[in-house]
Amino acid sequence: MIVEVERARPVPSRRTGGAAAPQRIREVREVCAEDAVAAPVARRRYPRVRSLAAGLAAAGVLLSTGCDSVSGIPADDQGSEQAPATQSAESAHPDMPVDPQQSAAPELPPVPADAPVVGAVPGVEQATPALQRFAADLRAGDTATLQQRCWSLPPLTVQTMYADPGAVLSALAQPGTATDGNLTWTDGVTTVTVTESRVESGYACGRVSPAYTEPVFDAADARHTVRRYLARSTGQPLDPTDREERYPLVCAAQPAGWDPQATGAPVVPPLAGDSGALTGITGFADQQISSQQLTPGYMSVSVPVTNAAGITQNRTFLLEQGDDGYCIGEISS
C-alpha cells in the first residue's frame, strides 16, 4: 500500500487542447485520494449507465483507501527494496539484450470451449481468442489471476475496473472495431478498449469506460508506469515479456513534443537520449511511490531508488500522458 501521495485536482489531458495556465498543485499527504476522481461518470450524458456508474463509484471508494498496489500480489513486490544487491549493470538496464528464453512469454492455455462470446474485429483475427482468454478469467471472478495476467495495469485498478463483469462481457459480445491501433467493443452502455500490441501477446485485458467516452488514465497509471520501468531496471520485470522494445515506456524522441513546464517551446524528451539514466540500480521502495500533477498532461512521480553502493536517494520521474497512457520523458535526482 502506497502510504504517501500528492493529491491533485483533475486536470484535462493535453489531447483535448485548451492550454491551461501552468500551476503546481500543493502537496497533501492523503492516501491515494487523487485516484477517486478518475471515473469519468460526470462526463457521461447518456441514459442506462447505472450499472457501470455504480462500479466506477465503488472503484473510487476503494482507490481512495487502498491505493494502486495491493498487499500480497506478487507483481507489487517485484522490484522493491528487497531486490538482490548483486544485480549486474547489464541485467539492470531495461534496454540491454537478454536471453530470448528468459524473456519468453509463458505458453498460453487454449481458449476454453465455453469461453464468453467476443465479437470479431475486421482484419484482426487474433483479437477474438486474446479477448476470450481474458473474458473467461473475468467471468470466473478470479481477481488474483486477472491481476497477474493484466500486469500492465495497476493491481487495484484491475480489481475495481472489473467490478461488474457482466457489463464488460456485454460490451465484448458486440462486433469490434479497429481505429489507429486501438480495438473497441461497445454495447452503448460500456466500452472496452485494447491496443493491437496487447492483442498480439495472445491475452489482452480491456480498459473499461462508459460508452461515448475515452479511456481514462490516472495517477495510478502514472505510478505503475514508473513501477514497471524500475522493475525492468532491477532485472525483475513484472512479466518476462515486459521489455522496452515491445512495450515502450520511454517517450519517443520524435516528434519533439516534451514541454512539462508549458513553456510553449517543446523539445526532445531528455530520457530519449539518455538510455543509461538508471544503470546499476539494485532496488526501489515500491511502497513509497508517490505522484503529483505537474501541468496539464504531465505527472511527476517520486520514489526512493537504491544503487549498487547501497545508497538510496529519491528520484523524480516526469511523465507525459498520451492516447495510450503515460510515458517517461525525464528522470532527475
SVG drawing of the C-alpha trace seen along z (x, -y; Angstrom):
<svg xmlns="http://www.w3.org/2000/svg" viewBox="-31 -31 60 58">
<polyline fill="none" stroke="black" stroke-width="0.4" points="0.0,0.0 1.4,-3.4 1.4,-5.4 2.1,-8.9 0.9,-10.6 0.2,-14.1 -3.4,-14.7 -4.1,-16.6 -7.3,-18.2 -8.3,-16.5 -6.5,-18.3 -7.6,-17.9 -5.3,-15.9 -3.1,-17.7 -5.0,-15.7 -8.1,-17.8 -6.4,-21.2 -7.1,-24.1 -3.8,-25.2 -4.4,-25.8 -2.1,-28.1 0.9,-26.2 0.4,-25.6 1.9,-23.5 -0.6,-21.6 0.0,-21.8 1.1,-18.7 -1.5,-16.9 -0.5,-13.9 -3.5,-11.7 -3.7,-8.1 -4.4,-7.8 -7.3,-10.2 -6.5,-11.5 -7.5,-8.2 -11.0,-8.6 -11.7,-11.4 -10.6,-9.3 -14.0,-7.8 -15.5,-9.7 -19.1,-9.3 -19.7,-13.0 -18.9,-13.4 -21.4,-10.8 -24.6,-12.3 -26.5,-9.2 -29.0,-7.0 -28.7,-3.4 -25.3,-3.8 -26.4,-2.9 -24.6,0.4 -21.2,-0.9 -21.5,-4.1 -22.1,-2.1 -19.0,0.0 -16.9,-3.1 -18.2,-4.7 -17.2,-1.7 -13.8,-1.9 -13.4,-5.4 -14.1,-4.3 -11.6,-1.5 -8.9,-3.6 -9.2,-6.3 -8.4,-3.9 -6.3,-1.2 -4.0,-2.8 -2.8,-1.1 -0.7,1.6 -2.4,4.5 -0.6,6.2 0.3,9.8 0.1,9.5 3.5,10.8 3.7,8.1 3.6,5.4 6.6,6.8 8.8,7.3 11.5,4.6 11.1,3.5 13.8,2.7 14.4,6.4 15.8,6.7 19.2,8.5 22.1,6.1 24.3,8.1 22.3,7.2 24.7,6.5 24.6,3.3 23.9,5.3 20.8,7.1 19.7,4.0 19.2,1.9 15.8,2.1 17.3,1.7 20.0,4.3 19.5,7.5 18.5,10.6 18.4,14.3 15.3,14.9 14.4,17.9 14.4,15.9 12.1,13.2 9.8,15.6 6.1,15.4 4.6,18.4 2.7,20.7 -0.9,19.6 -3.7,22.1 -6.1,22.9 -9.3,20.8 -11.9,22.6 -14.6,24.3 -17.2,22.4 -15.4,19.1 -17.7,16.0 -18.5,14.6 -16.2,11.9 -17.2,10.0 -14.9,10.3 -12.8,7.3 -12.5,7.0 -8.9,7.5 -7.6,8.5 -8.3,12.2 -6.2,12.7 -8.4,10.3 -11.2,12.8 -9.1,15.5 -7.0,12.9 -10.1,11.3 -11.8,14.7 -9.0,15.8 -9.4,12.6 -13.2,12.9 -13.0,16.4 -10.9,15.3 -13.2,12.3 -16.3,14.5 -14.7,16.9 -14.2,14.0 -10.6,14.9 -9.2,11.5 -5.7,12.8 -5.4,14.4 -6.5,11.2 -4.1,9.1 -1.2,11.4 -2.1,11.6 -3.1,7.9 0.3,6.9 0.3,3.7 -2.5,2.3 -2.2,1.2 -3.4,4.2 -6.1,2.3 -7.3,0.8 -7.8,4.4 -9.8,5.1 -12.0,2.0 -12.3,1.7 -13.7,5.2 -16.0,5.0 -19.0,5.5 -18.0,8.5 -21.5,8.6 -21.1,5.1 -17.7,5.9 -18.8,9.2 -21.9,7.5 -19.7,5.0 -17.3,7.6 -20.1,9.7 -20.7,6.9 -18.8,6.6 -15.5,4.8 -13.8,2.1 -10.2,1.1 -9.1,-2.5 -5.5,-3.8 -4.1,-0.7 -6.9,-0.6 -9.6,2.1 -13.0,1.2 -16.2,3.0 -19.3,1.3 -22.9,2.1 -24.0,-1.5 -23.5,-1.5 -20.0,-0.2 -16.9,-0.4 -13.9,1.9 -10.7,0.8 -7.3,2.6 -4.3,1.9 -3.3,4.2 0.1,4.7 -1.6,6.3 -3.7,8.5 -0.6,9.8 0.5,11.3 -2.5,13.7 -4.0,12.4 -5.5,8.9 -7.0,7.0 -9.6,4.5 -9.7,1.0 -13.3,0.2 -15.1,-3.1 -18.6,-4.4 -19.7,-4.4 -19.0,-7.5 -16.1,-8.5 -12.4,-7.9 -10.4,-5.6 -9.1,-7.4 -5.5,-7.2 -5.0,-8.5 -2.3,-9.0 -2.3,-5.2 -1.4,-4.5 1.5,-7.0 2.9,-5.4 2.5,-1.9 4.4,-3.1 7.3,-4.0 7.0,-0.8 7.3,1.2 10.3,-0.8 12.1,-0.3 11.2,3.4 12.8,3.8 15.8,1.8 16.5,4.1 16.2,7.2 12.8,8.2 10.1,7.1 6.5,7.6 6.3,10.0 9.0,11.7 7.8,10.0 7.8,6.5 10.7,5.1 11.1,1.6 11.3,2.8 8.0,4.5 6.1,2.2 7.8,-1.3 7.7,-3.2 10.1,-6.0 8.7,-8.9 9.7,-8.9 12.3,-11.4 10.1,-12.4 8.1,-14.4 9.8,-16.7 6.8,-17.5 8.2,-17.5 7.1,-20.6 6.2,-19.7 6.5,-23.3 4.1,-24.5 6.7,-27.0 5.3,-26.7 8.7,-25.6 8.6,-21.7 11.9,-19.8 13.1,-16.2 12.4,-14.3 15.7,-14.1 15.3,-10.4 15.1,-9.6 18.8,-10.5 19.9,-9.1 19.3,-5.4 21.7,-4.8 20.0,-7.1 19.4,-4.4 22.1,-1.9 23.2,0.1 20.3,-0.3 19.5,2.6 16.1,1.8 13.4,-0.8 10.9,-1.4 7.7,-0.2 5.5,-1.1 6.7,-4.7 6.0,-5.7 4.1,-9.0 2.7,-11.2 1.7,-14.8 0.0,-16.5 2.5,-18.9 0.9,-20.7 -1.9,-19.7 -1.0,-16.3 2.1,-15.8 2.6,-13.9 5.5,-13.9 6.3,-10.6 8.8,-10.2 10.4,-7.0 13.4,-6.1 15.9,-4.2 18.9,-2.2 22.2,-1.9 24.9,0.8 26.7,-1.0 23.7,-0.7 22.9,-4.4 19.2,-5.3 18.1,-8.6 14.8,-10.0 14.4,-10.1 11.7,-12.0 10.2,-10.9 8.3,-13.2 5.7,-11.6 3.5,-12.7 0.0,-11.4 -0.8,-10.2 -3.6,-8.4 -2.3,-5.0 -1.3,-6.1 1.8,-7.6 5.4,-7.6 8.5,-8.7 10.4,-11.6 12.8,-12.7 14.4,-11.4 16.0,-13.7 17.5,-13.4"/>
</svg>
